[in-house]
Amino acid sequence: GGGEGGGRGMNRVGRAAGALGARGGAALARMGGAAGPGPGPAGYRACAGGLIFDRRGRLLVFERSDRPGQWQFPQGGLDEGEDDRAAAAREVWEETGLRAPTVTFVSTLRERLRYDVPPGTWLEKHGFRGQQMAWSLFFFEPDTDAPSQFCNLDGLGGEKPEFKAVRWASWAEVLESMAGFKRPVYERLSEISPLEMNKFLSDKNFGADG
């Protein structure tokens, strides 16, 4: 899970979101060319996220259980021995109940996004400067306006529920409702993910407009 409460060890993204605020967002760095699985650079916690989209190019977003009105994608830290793809798939399943064949893995974006955390967060207390995220894209196979019927938000794999609602959104809608420190990450995602999404949809003979 990617919430801000407790979790399995330190394998959870965003626990310190409430403390990060604008300073965390301003500290976001772009890390082009850092391809491949494994831990991030020294001092940064390796994390994975899952961006789920459908044949119409819509994005699947989830409302946080602990922060009404805040919507985001599934995300969380890597477990021991996991690579980025496996971690993203696990987080998607634990937090949303989605897995193959309902969603299929498309690709992991080459560019890693990282941000520093301010003093006093749980990450800093555990010796981390911040977090580095690898984002994987997943295709939502069903063509539906009611994605909730395919999701299970009860919290799977021993995790507590992270989300309480799900809906389709455009990039503009995602960015509009994004929490402060995560916004730079999602802004960059909105720049680098459409190329991969559109290529996949074109290969499957789906037009960008459905």
N, C-alpha and C positions, 0 to 999 in steps of 0.2 A: 504494500500500500504506500501511497505517497502523501499521507496526511501529516499533520503537525503535532499529533499527540505521541503516545508511546508506540512501540513496534518491536519487531524482531531484531534484536541487537541494534546496530546502527544502520541497517539496510533499508532506510526509508528516506525519501527525498522530502524536503519542505517542512521538516519539523519546526524550523526556526522562521517560518514565513512571517509570523506576526512581528518578529523582532528585526527582520531584514529591512523592510520599508524601502524608501527611495534610494538609500545608500547602497543597498545590495544590488538594486537595478542598475545604478550608475556604474557599478564596478564590473558589470558584465564584460567579458572579453570574447572576441571571436578567435577560434582556433582552427583555421583552415588547414587541411592536409593531415590532421591527426587521425588517420584511419586505423581500423582494426580494434579488436576487443582488448579487454584488460583494464587495469587501473589507470586513473588519470595521472597527470604529472604530480610530482612531490607536493604534498600539502592539499591536494584536491581530491575529494571523495568522488569515486566513479559512480555515475547514475545513468539510468536508462528511462526513456519515455516512449509512449506509443501514440502515434497520430493515426486515427482511424478515419477513413473517408469512403464515400460510396460512389456509384457510377455517375452521379450528378455533380460530383466534386464537393459535396457537402461534408462538413467536419462533425464528428461525433464528440460532443462535449458533455461534461458531467458536473453537476452541482455538488459542492462539498457539503458533507453532513454537518461539519462544525462551523461553516461560514456561509450562511444563506446568501444567495446572490452572487457567489463567486463560482465561476465555471472554469474547468481546466481539462487537460488530457491526463490519462493515467501515467504515473511515473513513480520511480523508486530506486533505491540503491541496489547495486549488484551484490548477490550472495557469493560466498566463497566458490571460486572455480567457474563462475558464470561468465559468458561473453555477453556483449551488448544485445544481440538478437534474442538470446534465451531469456535474459533479464526483462526485456521489454515485453515479450510474450507472457512471461509469468506475471508481471505487474498488470497487464491487461486482463488476464484471467482472474487474478485475485480480486481486483477492484471492480471489474465489470461483468465477470462471468462469460466473457466472449473468448472463444478459441476456434480453431479449425473444426468443421468447415465453414462456420459462420463468418469468421474473418480469416484472411490468408496473409502471410507475410509478403511484403513487396520488396523492401530494401531498407538498409540502414544508411542514413545520410552521412556523408564523409566528414562534414564539418562538425566539430564538437563545440559546444557552447558552455562557457563557464562563468561563474560569478563569485566574488569574494563576499564573505559574511562579516558583519561588524562584531566588535568584542561583545562577549556576554552570551552568545548563542550556544546551543548544545554542541554544535559542530566545532566551534572554537575551543570549547572546554575539552573536546576529545582530540584536539591537536590538528584540526583541519582549517585551512585558509578559506575554503569554500567548496563548491561542487562543480564538477564537470559533467555535462550531459551529452549522451549519444541518443539521437532520436531515430526510431524505426517507424516505417510506414506500414499500415495494415489496411487491406481492402475489405470492406463490409459487403459481403455477397448479396444479401437480400435487398430487393428494391422496395423499400417501405418508408412510409411517413411516421411509423410508430416503432422506432427502434427499441423502446423499452421492453417490448414483448420478447426480445431476444437476449436481454441482459438480466443479470442477477447481481444486485447491489448489496447483498447481505454480508459480503466479506467472505472470501473463500481462502483455503489453504491456512486456516487458523488466524486469519487477519480480521480485525474489526472493520465494519463498514466505513469506507472513505467517502462514498457518494450517496445521495438520496434521490437524484433525478437525472435524466438523460434527455438530450434533444439534439437535433441537427442545427448547425449554424454555419454562417459564412465567416470568412476571415475577419471582415469588419466587425461582425457581432462578437467574435471571440476576443478580439483586441479591446473592444469597448468595455467588456465586463472583466478584463483581466486584472488580477491583484497587482499592486505596484511593483514589487521586486521581480515578478515573473514576466512583466510586460516586455522588457528588452529581449528576453529569450524567445517569446512568442512572435515578436515583431520580426526577428531574424528568421524564425521558422517560416513565417509567411512569405519571406523572400526566397528561401532556398528549397522549400518543399514542393511548390506547384510544378516545377519542371519534372520531377520524378512522378508526381501524381498524374500529370497530363500524358507523359510517355506511357505509363501503365494503362491508362484508360484508352489511349489511342491503339495500343497493341491489342487490347481486348475489344476493339471496335465500339467503344462507348464514346460518344461526343462529350465535350466538356459541359454542355448544357443538358445532358441527359439524353 
